């Protein structure tokens, strides 16, 4: 049976547990998080590969390309460290001086709250990176600003492990645990910095605007075109694209040939010519 005590800051924590205290449900928690992370990473990397192989990116200068790749790299590292932390925290709560209210069993097993908290965070990051990359690919300045907010929220949630230091002094934790927590904090700071640069450059210089100059309907989440049948379509509050059809009418006269163009609104992009 687990033994509870007090931290050096006077907080109730778990101070010891035996192998018998690790239930089958808790082992299942660890397995689920591990395989769920694999599935999410596979789907993300499939989308990242699509972004890197997109010929539209050839229109970007070196600066925006480096910024985009840096975003993907830091986000990927952040999600990996986040997953490792939660796996380790659930497996070794004593080493993390786990607060008693987070350790206790309420429904299924000990550490179930930590297990549950992990999922909305990882899915928020997954959803946020999709939305932001989609906005970047279609070169929509306002959408880039709005979609980046989702990743800012995700980044804020990834620093929750730092709250362990409110329970116990940093010197009480092992080197591995401190590395786990502090690397996650560092990646959160870097991700915030990259997102801030993207917002600034997008607002001031429309940094990724060239991607929207041709074929604005092209999208990372275009299910019909890229067969991403398992990805949610980007159909929420996106700015409606206003396009025009140009109909050309040629009129003959005795003095020569003149051309008259009439412009009409259309919900789809394209150029059609009637002669």
C-alpha positions in Angstrom: 0.0 0.0 0.0 1.3 3.5 -0.9 2.6 5.7 1.9 1.8 9.4 2.0 3.8 12.1 3.7 4.7 15.8 3.3 7.1 17.5 1.0 9.6 20.1 2.2 7.1 22.7 1.3 4.5 21.0 3.5 2.4 19.6 0.6 0.8 16.1 0.9 2.6 13.8 -1.5 3.1 10.1 -2.1 6.5 9.0 -0.7 6.6 5.3 -1.3 4.7 2.6 -3.3 5.3 -1.0 -4.0 5.0 -3.0 -7.2 1.7 -4.3 -5.9 0.3 -0.7 -5.9 0.8 -0.5 -9.7 -2.5 -1.8 -11.0 -3.2 -3.4 -14.4 -5.2 -0.3 -15.3 -2.2 1.9 -14.6 0.0 -0.3 -16.8 -2.7 0.0 -19.5 -2.6 3.9 -19.1 1.1 3.7 -20.0 0.5 1.5 -23.0 -2.4 3.6 -24.3 -0.3 6.9 -24.1 2.6 5.2 -25.8 0.6 3.9 -28.8 -1.6 6.9 -29.0 1.5 9.1 -29.3 2.8 6.8 -32.1 -0.5 7.2 -34.0 -0.5 10.9 -33.6 3.2 11.3 -34.6 2.7 9.1 -37.7 -0.2 11.2 -38.8 1.6 14.5 -38.1 4.8 13.4 -39.9 2.7 12.3 -42.9 1.4 15.8 -43.1 4.8 17.3 -42.5 6.2 15.3 -45.3 3.4 16.6 -47.5 4.3 20.2 -46.5 8.0 19.6 -47.3 7.3 18.0 -50.7 4.9 20.8 -51.6 6.1 22.6 -54.7 4.4 25.8 -53.6 7.0 26.2 -50.9 9.6 26.8 -53.7 8.1 30.3 -54.0 9.1 31.2 -50.5 12.4 32.9 -49.7 15.0 31.2 -47.4 13.8 33.1 -44.3 10.2 31.9 -44.3 11.2 28.4 -45.2 13.7 28.2 -42.3 11.0 29.6 -40.0 8.5 27.0 -41.1 10.9 24.2 -40.7 12.0 25.5 -37.3 8.4 25.6 -36.2 7.8 21.9 -37.2 11.1 20.8 -35.6 10.5 22.5 -32.2 6.8 21.4 -32.1 7.8 17.8 -32.8 10.5 17.9 -30.0 8.0 19.5 -27.6 5.3 16.8 -28.2 7.9 14.0 -27.8 9.3 15.4 -24.5 5.7 16.0 -23.3 4.8 12.3 -24.0 8.0 11.0 -22.3 7.3 13.1 -19.2 3.7 11.8 -18.8 4.8 8.2 -19.3 7.6 8.6 -16.8 5.4 10.5 -14.3 2.7 7.8 -14.4 5.2 5.0 -14.1 7.3 6.7 -11.2 5.1 9.1 -9.3 7.3 8.9 -6.2 10.3 10.3 -8.1 8.1 13.3 -9.1 6.9 13.8 -5.5 3.4 13.5 -6.9 0.7 15.4 -4.9 -1.6 13.0 -3.1 -4.7 14.4 -4.9 -3.2 13.6 -8.3 -2.0 10.2 -7.2 -5.1 8.8 -5.6 -7.5 6.5 -7.3 -11.0 8.0 -8.0 -12.4 5.6 -10.6 -10.0 3.2 -12.2 -6.5 3.4 -10.8 -3.9 5.6 -9.2 -2.5 8.3 -11.5 -5.7 8.4 -13.5 -5.9 12.2 -13.4 -2.5 12.6 -14.9 -3.4 10.1 -17.5 -6.6 12.0 -18.5 -4.9 15.4 -18.5 -2.4 14.2 -21.2 -5.0 13.7 -23.9 -6.5 17.2 -24.4 -3.0 18.7 -24.4 -1.6 16.4 -27.0 -4.8 16.7 -29.2 -4.8 20.5 -28.9 -1.2 20.5 -30.2 -2.2 18.1 -33.0 -5.2 20.2 -34.0 -3.3 23.5 -33.7 -0.3 22.6 -35.9 -2.7 21.3 -38.6 -4.7 24.6 -38.6 -1.6 26.8 -38.6 0.1 24.9 -41.4 -3.1 25.0 -43.4 -3.3 28.7 -43.0 0.4 29.1 -44.0 0.0 26.9 -47.1 -2.9 29.0 -48.4 -1.1 32.3 -47.5 -4.0 33.7 -45.5 -2.6 36.5 -43.3 -5.6 36.8 -40.9 -6.0 33.0 -40.6 -2.3 32.6 -39.6 -2.8 35.0 -36.8 -6.0 33.3 -35.5 -4.8 29.7 -35.9 -1.5 30.4 -34.0 -3.6 31.1 -30.9 -4.3 27.4 -30.6 -0.6 26.5 -30.5 0.0 29.3 -27.9 -2.6 27.6 -25.7 -0.9 24.2 -26.2 2.5 25.7 -25.4 1.1 27.2 -22.1 -0.2 23.8 -21.1 3.1 22.0 -21.8 4.8 23.9 -19.0 2.4 22.4 -16.4 5.2 19.9 -15.2 7.1 23.0 -13.8 4.5 23.0 -11.1 6.3 20.1 -9.6 8.8 22.6 -8.3 6.0 24.2 -6.2 5.7 20.8 -4.4 9.4 20.1 -3.8 12.6 22.1 -4.3 14.4 21.5 -7.6 17.4 20.1 -5.9 15.3 17.2 -4.5 14.5 15.8 -7.9 16.8 13.4 -9.7 18.8 14.5 -12.7 16.6 12.6 -15.1 13.4 14.2 -13.8 14.9 17.7 -13.8 16.1 17.2 -17.4 12.6 16.0 -18.3 10.9 19.0 -16.8 13.4 21.7 -17.8 13.8 20.5 -21.4 10.0 20.7 -21.8 10.1 24.2 -20.4 12.9 25.2 -22.8 11.0 23.9 -25.8 7.9 25.7 -24.7 9.9 29.0 -24.6 11.4 28.3 -28.0 8.0 27.4 -29.5 6.6 30.6 -28.1 9.4 32.6 -29.6 9.0 31.0 -33.0 5.2 31.6 -33.0 5.8 35.2 -31.9 8.2 35.7 -34.8 5.7 34.2 -37.2 3.0 36.5 -36.0 5.2 39.6 -36.2 6.5 38.8 -39.7 3.1 37.8 -40.9 1.5 41.0 -39.6 4.1 43.4 -40.7 5.4 41.8 -44.0 2.7 39.2 -44.9 5.6 36.7 -44.8 3.8 33.8 -46.3 1.5 35.8 -48.6 3.2 34.5 -51.8 1.8 31.0 -51.1 -1.7 32.4 -51.7 -1.0 34.0 -55.0 -1.8 30.9 -57.0 -4.5 28.3 -56.3 -5.7 29.6 -52.9 -8.0 26.6 -52.5 -5.0 24.3 -52.1 -5.0 23.0 -48.6 -3.1 20.7 -46.3 -6.5 19.4 -45.1 -8.1 19.1 -48.6 -9.6 15.6 -48.1 -10.8 15.1 -51.7 -7.4 16.1 -53.2 -5.0 14.5 -50.7 -7.0 11.6 -49.4 -6.7 12.6 -45.8 -10.0 10.9 -45.0 -9.1 10.7 -41.3 -8.4 14.4 -40.9 -11.0 17.0 -39.9 -11.8 19.3 -42.8 -10.9 22.9 -42.3 -14.4 24.3 -42.6 -14.6 26.5 -39.5 -14.8 30.3 -39.6 -12.3 30.5 -42.5 -12.6 33.6 -44.6 -14.7 33.0 -47.7 -12.6 33.4 -50.8 -14.0 36.0 -53.2 -13.1 35.2 -56.8 -14.2 36.4 -60.1 -15.0 35.0 -63.6 -13.9 37.1 -66.5 -16.1 36.6 -69.6 -14.6 38.1 -72.7 -16.9 39.1 -75.5 -15.4 40.0 -78.8 -17.4 42.5 -80.9 -16.7 43.1 -84.5 -17.1 46.5 -86.2 -16.3 48.0 -89.5 -13.4 49.9 -88.0 -11.8 46.9 -86.4 -12.2 44.3 -83.6 -12.7 45.4 -79.9 -13.0 43.3 -76.8 -15.4 43.9 -74.0 -15.0 42.2 -70.6 -17.8 41.7 -68.0 -16.9 40.7 -64.5 -19.2 38.6 -62.3 -18.8 37.1 -58.8 -18.5 33.3 -58.5 -18.0 31.0 -55.5 -15.2 29.2 -57.3 -11.9 30.4 -58.7 -11.2 30.2 -62.4 -10.9 32.0 -65.7 -13.3 31.2 -68.5 -13.4 32.8 -71.9 -16.3 32.9 -74.3 -15.4 34.2 -77.7 
